[in-house]
Amino acid sequence: MSRRSLLVSASALAASAGPLSALARAAAKTPKVLAIGLDGTLLTRIKDADAPHLGALMAAGLTAPSSTCAAPLAPTLSGPGWSTIITGVWPDKHNVKDNALTGHQFAQYPDFLTRIETAKPSLTTYAVSSWAPITDTVFSSKVDTRVSTPADEYDTGTTARAVAQLLDGNPDAVFVQLDNVDHAGHSYGAASPQYLDAVHGVDTQVGQMVAAVRSRASYANEDWLIMITADHGHTDAGGHGGSSRPERQTFLIATGAGTAAGSVRYDVKMPDVAASALAHLGVAIDPAWGLDGRPLQQPAPDDFDTLRPLLATRVDETGIGNNILGFTHTPPPGWSVDNSAMGTGGVTEWRGWSFTTDEFWTAAQTDQQRESNVRARNVFAVADGDEWSDKPHSGTFDSTLVSPAYAVTGGASATLTYSTYYRRESPQKGEVLVAYDDGTPVPVKTYTTDTSSRTETLALHVPAGATTAGVRFRYTGGNNWYWVIDGVQIEQT
């Protein structure tokens, strides 16, 4: 039985560019996008399988391991996963929580092909899918061509249609979804030889599509961005929907101008597929759209991300694999952590503000909503009183993360931005304070209730004569919950 019948009812910085002459040649070419979705495919199993075409794309471009959210934000299902990839926003915006796409907000957060049609109606858009809800519902009728492949043709028919369009048509943006790896995962499990065979099968089909692109008569004058991604992973035994790491695994493989050969990045997230396609085609991303994705061509280096080479394996934690690199207490240059009021003992990894990754932190304890920390990227800072308290300790959790001094202009306005995620239980408190020059820190934000993953933007009124501003994030509590901070910036407005 096909998955359609089972489910349809229910860096390296990739901005490294070549010489200016190479950029000029690329600029003269016609930009085009091919995005291929491999349902339920694990990056780790691609590496284990006989998958020469995907391997060649990884060698020629960038590979970005990533992860999706889990319940309560949304379970690891195809509906939420593809909606996130295609719209460029997380489920708390597009509102898809199941495979029936119930309550979706696609009118407010449309698919990226619809945004292309709206901004540049002369461009030709094409979507074909083995799982009908994608092309029936997620992509809107504004897309030039939407094809839901008949069930009896399945991925073979989807591939044939995509190849024909790429070879003989003149599309500017193409989306293709192949389903059979997910079918194999449900039927046999991700640890099975049948799953590897299915990966080999889609690898062959990806190879056919890439060959069609390169065989185009106009290929020499075209600038193709090719992206391969997945909506969720699978357990070894088979299945998904839960919050385990294998179920949450996704990835992006991308080749094209601006992607460094053989590079690996950890700052890429699922919504970036849509944003990258838009940017490549020259569609200006309006901040009013509220996209969560950012173009992979425009990485935003973050101070915390520089700590990845310093990440260590577990010390006291028992639920985290002993080979996973994922935490450090060493702050990046210019930052510091004030633990002068911090209690003693507790779990080493979380004693005061720590710097960690999604892979490491969520494994500390699943199903406590750490998986909803979707807007932090790569390495982020976390104060986790809940996990710290899991070993004998004295005193309370009281730790302050202190930023470098940012240059500001006295008497002018400035904006403090950062990504945050705050889950609270009394008497926990999170305070954001700003100090100008060597003055007394002044509170600008206090967290006293749960705050979902979001980007905060706080207006600052810089006192006359001030030349610098520093930020402090103070977390106090005990056996309570946690606070995440990432991407801190102060900019003049």
N, C-alpha and C positions, 0 to 999 in steps of 0.2 A: 504493500500500500504506500502510495506517495505521501510525503509530508503535507502536500496540499490537502488531501482528503482527511488527514489527521487534524490539521490546525485551522483550515480556512473558516470553519464554523466558529470556533472559539476566539651639541652634535658636534658633537660636531654641529655647528650651526649651518643649516641648509641654505643660508643666504650667501654662502661663499660663491662668488661669481668669478668668471674668467676675465681675460683682458677686456678692455673697453670695446675693442673691435668685435669680440665675440658677442658682447651685449648688443652692439649695434646690429649685427646680423640677426640675432634672435628677435630684436624689436621689429625688424622688417618682415618677419614671418607672421602668418595668420595663427593666432592662438586657438587651440582646440582642447577639449577635455574628454577623457574616457575614464569613468569611475565604474569599477566592477566590485560587486558585493558577493562574498563567498559565505553563505549562511552557515553559522555554527562552526566555523573553521578556527582551529587553534594554531597560532603561529608556531608553537613548539612542535606540532605534528607536521606542519609544512616542512620544517627543518629535518624531520625524521623520514619523511616520505620521499618517493621518487618524484620530485617536482622541479625539473630543470628550468622550466620557463619562469616560475616564480623565483627560483634561485637566481636566475639571470637578472631579473628586475631588481632584486635586492642588491646584487653586486653592482648594478649600474646606477642605483639611486639610494634612497634612504629607507631605513626600516625603523618603525616606531612602535614598540610594544606599548599597549595602553590597556585601559580597563573601563568597563561601564559601571553604572550604579546598580543597586539592588533595592528590594523593597525596604522601606515604604515609598521611596521616591518612585520606583517602578521595578518590577521583577525582571529577571534576565530572560526576556522573551523577545521574539522577532518584532512584534508591533512597536514596543517602545524603542528597541534598538535601531531599527531602520528609520523610524520617525526622527530620532536624534541625529543620525547620520545625514539624512536627506534635508531636514529643515535647518540644521545648524544650531539647534537649541536643545536643552535638556528637558526631561519629562515634566519638570515643574512648570514649564512654559507650554510645550505642545500638548501636554495633558493626556498622552496615550499611556495607559497602564496595562493594556491587555492586547491580545491578538485580534480582537473585534474592533479595535481602534475607537472604542467607546469614548465619547466626550472630547474628541480631538479638537484642537484649536488651530487647524491648518489655515483658516481664513486670516488669523492674526500672524501666524508663523508659517508661511507657505514654503513649499519645497524650493530647492535652489534652481531647478529648471524654470519654474514659474517666475522667480525673481529675474532670471535671465530674460525671459520673454517680456516681462514688464519693462525692464530697463533698455533692452536691445531687441525689439520685436523682429528685426531682420535676421537674427541668428536662428539657426535650426536646431531644435531640441528633440531628443529621442529617448524613450525609456522602454525597456523590455524586461519582464520579470517572470520567473517560474512560480513565484508566490503572488497570487493575484491581488491581495490587498494593497501591495505596493503601487501597482500601476492602475488599480481601480480607484484608490482612495487617497493614498499619500501624495502622489503626483496629481496635480489639478488638470482640468480640461484645457488650461491655457498652454500646456505642453503640446508641441506640434504633433507628436505621435506617441501614443501609449499603447503597448501591447502586453496583454496578459496571456502568456503562452498556454495553449490547450494542455490539459493535464496529461494526455497520452503522448505528447511530444516532450514535455518536461525540459530538462536542461539542454538536451540535444536541439530541440526547437528554438529555445532561447538563444543558444550560441549561433545557430544558423542564421537567425534573423539579425543578430548583432553583427555578424561577419558581413552579411550582405549589405547592411546599412553602412558599415565602415568602409567597405571596399568599393561599393558602387554609388553610394549616396554622397551627400556633402553635409554631414552633420557638424555642428559646432560643439555640442555638448551631448554626451551619451551616458546613460546609466544602465547597467546590466546587473541583474541579480540571478545567481545560480544557487540551487537549493540542495543538491544531492549529498553534500558533506553532512549537512544537518540531518538528512534522512538516515544516513549511515550511523550517525551518532545516536539517534533515537533507537535504531534497530539493533546495533551491535556494541555501542559504547566507543568512546574516543580512544581507548587503549587497544582496540581491535585491529586486526589486519584489514578488515573490511573498511574501516575508517581511513586507513592509509591509502587503500585502493581508491576510495572516493576522492581523496585529496589529489592523487595522481590523475584521476579523471578530470577534475576541474582545472588542474594545471595544464593539461592538454588543451582544454577549451580556452583558457586564458591565452595560451600560446597562439591559438588560431586567431583570436581577436587582435593580439599585438601584431601578428604577421599581416593581418588585413590592413592595419593602420600603416605599417611600413611599406606595404605594396601599393598604396595609393599613388596615382599618377602625380598628384600635387604634394606628395609627402615632403619633398625637399624644401618646399616653401611654407611648411606648416610647423608650428611649435606645439607639440602635444604634451600635455600633462596627463600622465596615466597614474591612477590611484587604485589600489586594491585594499579592501577592508572587510570587516566582519561585524555582525550585529551582536554576537555573544559567543561564548565558548560552549564546552560540554564537560560533563564528568567522565571519568574513566569508564564507569559502568553504563553511561548513557543518560542523557537528559540534561535539562537546564531549567532555570526559573528561580533557583535559590541564590545564595550569597557567597558561595565558595569561590575561591580564586579561579579555578578552571572555568567555572560558569561565567565569571565576570571578565574573562580575558578577551581583548580585541586587539587590533593592530592596524597600522597603515603602512603599506609599501607604496612608495611614490617615485616616479622617474620623470624627468623633464628639466627644463632650464632652471637652474638655481638649486638643484638637489645634488649633493656631493656623492660621488660614487662610493658605495660601501659604507655610508655613514649610518650611525644609529642615534636616534634622539628619544628622549624620555619626556618631552614637554608637549607632545601632540595628544589631543583628545578627540573623541568621536565627532563633535560638531565642527571640527576643523576641515573636514572633507568638503562640506558645503561652502564654507568661507574661502577655501583655497580655490575651488572651482570658479567662484565669482571673481576673485582677484585675478586669476589667470586670464579670464575673458574680459578684463577691464571694466567690470561692474563695480562701481564705487559702493562700499558698504556703509549704509547710513546708520549712525549710532541709534537712531530712533527705532530701527528694526529689532534691537535688543538681542542680537546674535550672541551666542556663547562661544562660537567658534572664532578662531583667528587664522588668517592665512598662514600655511606652513612656510610660505616664501618670506614672511615677515616675523621671524622669531623675536620674542621680547625677553632678552636675558634678564635673569633674576638673581639677586645676591645669593639666595639660599641654594640655587641650582649648582653653584660652584662647589658645594660641599659633597657632591656625589662621590668623588674619589676618596673621601674620608669616611664614608659610611661603613659601619662595622656590623658584625653578626650579633645575634642575641646574647644576653648575659643571664638575666633572670627569667625572661619569658620562656614558656614551655610550648606554646601553641604555634610558634613561628619556626619555620624550617631552619636548621642550624647552618644552612649554606646561603641564606638570604642576607644580602648586605642592605641595611636599611635604617641605621640610626647613628647619630653622633651628638655629643654635647658641645662640640667645638663650633662657635659661631663664625660666620664669614667675616672677612676683614672689615673693620669699622663697627661691627655689631658686638654686643656683649649681653650676658645674662647675669642679672643680679639675683643671687640665691641667698643673700644675707639673712633673709627672714624665713627661708625654706626649712621645713621639717627634716628630720634625719631618717635614714633607713628607707624602706619602701622598695619598689621595683627599680632597679638601676636605670633601665632604659628611659624611664619617664620621671626621673628625679629633677624637677624644674623643667623649664622650656627645653624641648628636644627638637632636633631636625631629622625628619624622617620621610618616608615615601608611602604611597598608597599600599603597595604590596606588603610592606612591613607592618604598618600601623593597623590596617584592617585585619591582619592575621592575629593580632594580639587578642582580639575577641570579636568573632563574627556576630552579626545580628544585633548589634547595639548602635546601628545607624551610622557607624563610621563610613560605610560604603556610600553614604549620601554626600560626602565631601567632594563634590564633582568639580568645583571651580578652582581648586588648588591644583597646581601642575608640578610635576617632577618632584623636587625636594621642597618641603614646606615646614613651618614651625608649628609645634603642637604642645599644649600644656594639658596633660591628661591625668587629672586627679583620681579618676576611677581606676586606671591601671596601676598608678603609683601606689595606691592603697592596698594592693593585693598581696603585699608582704608586710611583716611587722614594721611599724614606723612610729615615730613620735612627732608631735607638733602637727602643723597644718601645711597644706600646699600653698606656698606664697612665693611666686617667682615673677620676675619682671624681665621682659625682652626689650632691649634698648637698641634703637637704631643709630646709624651714623648721623652726623650733623649735615643736614641738607642746606644748600645755599638759598636764601630768600632775600627779598627786598623789603626793607622796613616801610610800613605804611601802605603796602599793597596787599592784594588778596592772593591766596594760594589754595591749592586743593590737595588734600591727603586722600590717596586711594589705596586700597588693599583688598585682597580676597579674604573672606572669613567664613567660618562655620562654627556655631556656638550651640552646644547642647548643655542645658542647665538643670541643676537640682540645688535647692536651697541648702546652705547659705552661700553657695558659689557666686563669685562676681568677676566680671571682666571689665577692666578700665583701660581706656585709651587716653593718654596724657601727652601733651606737647609742651616742650620747653624751648624758649627762644634764647639764643646765646647761652649764658650760664645761669639763666633764671630758674625760678621754681616751676616744676611741671604743672600744667593746668589741665584738668579733665576736659575732654572734648566729646567723649562718648562713653556711656556705661551700659554694659549688657546685663540685664536682669531677667530676661526671658529667652526662650529658645529662638535662635536666629538661623534660618536655613542657609545653605551655601549661597553666597552672594558676593558681589563686588560692592564695597562701601565707598562712597564719595563724600568726604567731609570738607566743608568750606572753612578755611582758616583766615583769620584777620591778623595779619602780621603787625606787631607793634612798631611804631616809628623807631628807627634807628637799629632795629634787629637785623642781623646778617645771616644767622643760621637758625634752623629749627630741627629739633630731635624728637622722636616719638618713643613712647614707652607703652608697652602692653603688659599690664599687671593682672595676673590671674590668681585669685585666692579661693580657697575651698578646702575640701577634704576628700572623702570618698564620694565624690560627686561625678560630674561628667567631664567635658573637655572643651578646648578652644583651639581653633586652627587659624593661622595667619600666613599669608603668602603675598608676594608681589607688591610690597610696600613702596610707594613713591610719594614725593611731595613735588608739585609743579606749580609754577607761577601762573596765575590766570589773568 
